Amino acid sequence: PVTSPQQWATFGALGLVVAILPAFMYYATYDFDYTRLEFGIPALAVTLITAGILAVAYNTMGAIEEDKLKRERADTVKGRKEDKQRALKAQASITRFEALAWTVFYNNLVYLAPIVFLGFYAFREFPVVLNYGLSNVLTNALLVYTIRKMK
């Protein structure tokens, strides 16, 4: 499936919202001061890179899941030609929605769960900037790995 510019914008906006969540958690938990340049600039860079990676992950996994669902449902529509065309169109729309819902759930889970574990348990003794950067880099690597593994 071809991704339209509107879908890319949606994926990018969703990725940005999800990438901002850990930044807010760090601000609320560790009193992470984003107004200081030595904190704010690296945090902004990490957040924007994460948003881009999430957008690509949503698009890639969405296409993979949609293709998989279409193959599984290929022979399920029966009937007259006119009815079959209408049913196929409705089925394609539902399949796209289901694939998108699954990819958003999966990618958000793969991103947010490790961030919480790494940032608030494994790296809690590290300086906050290093903790934030390391947690995000490792989680982004995990996300890229899972998407590449699915291809």
C-alpha positions as CSV (number, residue, x, y, z in Angstrom):
1,P,0.0,0.0,0.0
2,V,1.2,3.5,-0.9
3,T,1.3,6.0,2.0
4,S,-0.2,9.4,1.2
5,P,1.3,12.6,2.5
6,Q,-1.7,12.9,4.8
7,Q,-1.0,9.5,6.4
8,W,2.7,10.5,6.8
9,A,1.6,13.7,8.6
10,T,-0.7,11.6,10.8
11,F,2.1,9.1,11.6
12,G,4.5,12.0,12.3
13,A,2.1,13.8,14.6
14,L,1.3,10.6,16.5
15,G,5.0,9.7,16.7
16,L,5.7,13.2,18.1
17,V,3.0,12.9,20.7
18,V,4.2,9.5,21.8
19,A,7.9,10.6,21.8
20,I,7.0,13.6,24.1
21,L,5.4,11.3,26.7
22,P,8.8,10.2,28.1
23,A,10.0,13.8,28.1
24,F,7.1,14.7,30.3
25,M,7.6,11.7,32.6
26,Y,11.2,12.8,33.1
27,Y,10.2,16.3,33.7
28,A,7.6,15.2,36.3
29,T,9.7,12.5,38.0
30,Y,13.3,13.8,37.8
31,D,12.5,17.6,37.6
32,F,14.3,17.6,34.2
33,D,14.9,21.2,33.3
34,Y,14.4,21.6,29.5
35,T,15.0,25.3,29.6
36,R,18.8,24.8,30.2
37,L,20.6,24.4,26.9
38,E,22.7,21.4,28.0
39,F,19.5,19.5,28.7
40,G,17.0,21.0,26.3
41,I,18.9,20.7,23.0
42,P,19.8,17.0,23.4
43,A,16.3,16.2,24.7
44,L,14.7,18.0,21.7
45,A,17.0,16.1,19.2
46,V,16.3,12.7,20.8
47,T,12.6,13.4,20.9
48,L,12.5,14.5,17.2
49,I,14.5,11.5,16.0
50,T,12.3,9.2,18.1
51,A,9.2,10.8,16.5
52,G,10.7,10.1,13.0
53,I,11.5,6.5,13.9
54,L,8.0,5.9,15.3
55,A,6.5,7.4,12.1
56,V,8.5,5.0,9.9
57,A,7.7,2.1,12.2
58,Y,3.9,2.9,12.1
59,N,4.1,3.0,8.3
60,T,6.2,0.0,7.8
61,M,4.4,-2.3,10.2
62,G,1.0,-1.0,9.1
63,A,1.8,-2.0,5.5
64,I,3.1,-5.4,6.6
65,E,0.1,-6.1,8.7
66,E,-2.3,-4.9,6.0
67,D,-0.8,-7.2,3.4
68,K,-0.8,-10.1,5.8
69,L,-4.5,-9.6,6.7
70,K,-5.4,-9.2,3.0
71,R,-3.8,-12.5,2.1
72,E,-5.6,-14.2,5.0
73,R,-9.0,-12.8,3.9
74,A,-8.5,-13.1,0.1
75,D,-11.1,-15.8,-0.5
76,T,-13.7,-14.9,2.1
77,V,-15.9,-12.7,-0.1
78,K,-18.5,-14.6,-2.2
79,G,-21.6,-13.5,-4.1
80,R,-22.6,-11.6,-7.3
81,K,-20.0,-9.4,-9.0
82,E,-21.6,-6.1,-7.9
83,D,-22.0,-7.3,-4.3
84,K,-18.6,-8.7,-4.3
85,Q,-17.0,-5.4,-5.4
86,R,-18.8,-3.5,-2.6
87,A,-17.9,-6.2,-0.1
88,L,-14.2,-6.2,-1.1
89,K,-14.1,-2.4,-0.8
90,A,-15.6,-2.5,2.7
91,Q,-13.3,-5.4,3.6
92,A,-10.2,-3.4,2.4
93,S,-11.2,-0.4,4.6
94,I,-11.7,-2.6,7.7
95,T,-8.5,-4.4,7.0
96,R,-6.6,-1.1,6.8
97,F,-8.2,0.2,10.0
98,E,-7.3,-3.1,11.9
99,A,-3.7,-3.0,10.6
100,L,-3.3,0.6,11.7
101,A,-4.8,0.0,15.1
102,W,-2.6,-3.0,15.7
103,T,0.6,-1.2,14.5
104,V,-0.1,1.8,16.8
105,F,-0.7,-0.4,19.8
106,Y,2.3,-2.6,19.1
107,N,4.8,0.1,18.3
108,N,3.7,2.2,21.3
109,L,4.1,-0.8,23.6
110,V,7.5,-1.6,22.2
111,Y,8.6,2.0,22.7
112,L,7.0,3.0,26.0
113,A,7.4,-0.2,28.1
114,P,11.3,-0.3,27.7
115,I,11.5,3.5,28.2
116,V,9.8,3.1,31.6
117,F,11.8,0.1,32.6
118,L,15.2,1.5,31.5
119,G,14.6,5.1,32.6
120,F,13.0,4.6,35.9
121,Y,14.6,1.3,37.0
122,A,17.7,0.2,35.1
123,F,19.4,3.6,34.7
124,R,17.9,5.5,37.6
125,E,21.4,6.1,39.1
126,F,22.7,7.7,35.9
127,P,22.7,11.5,35.4
128,V,19.3,12.5,34.0
129,V,20.5,13.6,30.6
130,L,22.5,10.4,30.1
131,N,19.5,8.3,31.4
132,Y,17.1,10.0,29.0
133,G,19.4,9.7,26.0
134,L,20.5,6.1,26.7
135,S,16.9,4.9,27.4
136,N,15.7,6.4,24.1
137,V,18.6,5.2,22.0
138,L,18.3,1.6,23.3
139,T,14.5,1.6,22.9
140,N,14.7,3.1,19.4
141,A,17.3,0.4,18.5
142,L,14.8,-2.3,19.8
143,L,12.0,-0.7,17.7
144,V,14.1,-0.7,14.6
145,Y,15.2,-4.2,15.2
146,T,11.6,-5.5,15.6
147,I,10.5,-3.8,12.5
148,R,13.4,-5.1,10.4
149,K,12.7,-8.6,11.8
150,M,9.1,-8.4,10.6
151,K,10.0,-7.5,7.0
